[in-house]
Amino acid sequence: MLILLAWVLPAHATPTPGTYPIDSRQSRIDLFTGRAGLLRHKGHMHSVSATRLRGTIEVQEDRSAAGYLVLSASELVVDAPEVRARRGGEFLKPISAQDAEATRKNMLSERLLHAARFPDIVVSMTIPDVQASSPVFNLDIIVRGRAFRKVVRGGSLQVIDDRVIATADFHLSHRDLGLKPFSAVYGMLRVARRIEFSVEVHARRQQ
């Protein structure tokens, strides 16, 4: 879920080499799922948010970078009103606390994230050249104890004094993460395969 670090870095704003711990107070990952199947009109659009992120980014002298990000599955928040409002559109439709809790319980269950056995989602990354006009981000995402490799491009990055602020909007599928979408009524009501991500990560250089 650091699939977020798809950045475009202006040549005049190279981060100073060093260690940049993630600022969990300002960083967030929001993901959004749709609905599919013949009975999709009876389903809900859901959001899932992670705000207690931890990890670091290491910027090297040769303009490469590497890092990792960890988030706890048990701390994921489902259908936070402020996140749904920020997304807009169909997400403006209110959803009951009971429905949100049922979705969260299913998400953490053995069928999906299996949080009791695999409490953390871990993402490691390497960036060959932080100043490339079209940077490449090689990601290894560990979900349910299994690693999946993904390449991500696009996004933006700002360097302000000793801080790095990265933002990105992109999508993955459940299959990309080794997950099978939840379904009911013999598959006539199910979660859409596509997952939309909106990410904002703040990191400050360690003195």
Secondary structure as the mmCIF struct_conf table of DSSP 4:
data_model
#
loop_
_struct_conf.conf_type_id
_struct_conf.id
_struct_conf.beg_label_comp_id
_struct_conf.beg_label_asym_id
_struct_conf.beg_label_seq_id
_struct_conf.end_label_comp_id
_struct_conf.end_label_asym_id
_struct_conf.end_label_seq_id
TURN_TY1_P TURN_TY1_P1 ILE A 3 LEU A 4
TURN_TY1_P TURN_TY1_P2 ALA A 11 HIS A 12
HELX_LH_PP_P HELX_LH_PP_P1 THR A 14 THR A 16
BEND BEND1 PRO A 17 PRO A 17
STRN STRN1 GLY A 18 PRO A 21
STRN STRN2 ILE A 22 ILE A 22
TURN_TY1_P TURN_TY1_P3 SER A 24 GLN A 26
STRN STRN3 ARG A 28 ALA A 36
BEND BEND2 GLY A 37 GLY A 37
TURN_TY1_P TURN_TY1_P4 LEU A 38 LEU A 39
HELX_RH_3T_P HELX_RH_3T_P1 ARG A 40 LYS A 42
BEND BEND3 GLY A 43 GLY A 43
STRN STRN4 HIS A 46 ALA A 50
STRN STRN5 ARG A 54 VAL A 59
TURN_TY1_P TURN_TY1_P5 GLU A 61 ASP A 62
BEND BEND4 ARG A 63 ARG A 63
STRN STRN6 ALA A 65 SER A 72
HELX_RH_3T_P HELX_RH_3T_P2 ALA A 73 GLU A 75
STRN STRN7 VAL A 77 VAL A 78
BEND BEND5 ASP A 79 ASP A 79
HELX_RH_AL_P HELX_RH_AL_P1 PRO A 81 ARG A 87
HELX_RH_3T_P HELX_RH_3T_P3 GLY A 89 LEU A 92
BEND BEND6 LYS A 93 LYS A 93
HELX_RH_AL_P HELX_RH_AL_P2 ALA A 97 LEU A 108
BEND BEND7 SER A 109 SER A 109
TURN_TY1_P TURN_TY1_P6 GLU A 110 LEU A 113
TURN_TY1_P TURN_TY1_P7 ALA A 115 ARG A 117
STRN STRN8 ASP A 120 ILE A 127
BEND BEND8 PRO A 128 PRO A 128
TURN_TY1_P TURN_TY1_P8 VAL A 130 GLN A 131
BEND BEND9 SER A 133 SER A 134
STRN STRN9 PHE A 137 VAL A 143
TURN_TY1_P TURN_TY1_P9 ARG A 144 GLY A 145
STRN STRN10 ARG A 146 VAL A 152
STRN STRN11 SER A 156 ILE A 160
TURN_TY1_P TURN_TY1_P10 ASP A 161 ASP A 162
STRN STRN12 ARG A 163 SER A 173
TURN_TY1_P TURN_TY1_P11 HIS A 174 HIS A 174
HELX_RH_3T_P HELX_RH_3T_P4 ARG A 175 LEU A 177
TURN_TY1_P TURN_TY1_P12 GLY A 178 GLY A 178
STRN STRN13 SER A 183 ALA A 184
TURN_TY1_P TURN_TY1_P13 VAL A 185 MET A 188
STRN STRN14 LEU A 189 ARG A 204
#
